[in-house]
C-alpha cells in the first residue's frame, strides 16, 4: 500500500482533469489568463475572503505577505515573527528571506500546534507578527492567538499549507487572520500537478501589493513599482485546481472517516494517537502517530507492505541551514520529530486498507 498514490488520485478526477488541461492547451494562453482569474475567484469564495492571489508555491505565498508589509511600511528589517518550532522549514524561511527574525516557540504536545501561552511569553517590543501553522491539517488555537495579537497590535499570518478546507468555529482557514499562505504542492489536500500556491486576505492594500510583487513588481507592462519576484500560478495548474476544488470537501470528509477509523481501532500501547479538538477544524492532511519505537514500527509496517512517512525527521533549529540555532533546545518539538510517523490518509485509501493497517499495528510488539 502506497502512502500516497498520486496517479490514482488524479485518475479519480478523469475525464474532467484531461479536459481542463486540453482547454488550456487549446486556448494558447498559459500565464495570467482566465483560468487563474476564475480559480482565484472560486477559491476566495470558498474560503470566504475578498481576495486570492495565485503564486508559484507555498513558500512564496508566505514570503510575499511579509515582503508586502515591508513595502507598505508595516514591517521593518529585524522585526520579530513568532513561529512554532515544529514546522516544515518553509514557515521559517519565509521570515528569514525578508530579513525578519523568527522567534521559535514550543507547540501544545497534544495538538502539535502553536501554544498561545508560549506565544505571550516571548513577545518583545520588536514583535510584529505571529505565524501559526495549521500543522497536519488541524487548525491552531486561533481564538486565543488572535486575542494576544489584538492585545499587542500584532499581525497574524496563517500558514495554511496543510489545511485547505479546515473550519474553525465555522470559518475556513484562509480567513482566520490578516492573511494566509496556501501551498498546492501535488500531495496537498488541494494539489495541482507541480508547484503552486496562493495568498488569501481581506486587506485590499495587501492584496494589491502581493499581486504586484509577484509579477516582478509590475502592474503595468515594463513599469515596476517594486523590486518584485517572478511568482505566478500558471494556467494549467489553475485549471487543475478548479476541477479538484469541487471535490475538496468530499475528500476531506473521507480523510476524517479514515482518521476516525484509526482512532477507534488502533489499540497498541506503543502507539500514541493524536488528539482531535474539533473534527471540523481538522482535514487530516497527515494522520500522525507517535512512538518511542518509530523506526522499528515503520520498518515493521513496510515489511507488511504498508508505506508510511515521517513528518519531519529533523526540526528546523537542528538543520545545517540554521547552524546558529543548533544549540537551542525545544524538548517538546524534538520529541515530536523523533517519534512522529504518518499513516496513509489519502482520498483513495480505503477503509478495508485501513482495517488491515490497524490489525498490523495492533500486532506490533518489539
Beta strands, then each sheet from edge to edge (+ up, - down):
strand 1: 51-55
strand 2: 80-84
strand 3: 101-105
strand 4: 127-131
strand 5: 155-159
strand 6: 167-168
strand 7: 171-172
strand 8: 179-183
strand 9: 197-201
strand 10: 218-220
strand 11: 223-224
strand 12: 272-273
strand 13: 287-290
strand 14: 340-343
sheet 1: 1+ 9- 8+ 5+ 4+ 2+ 3+
sheet 2: 6+ 7-
sheet 3: 10+ 11-
sheet 4: 12+ 13- 14+
end
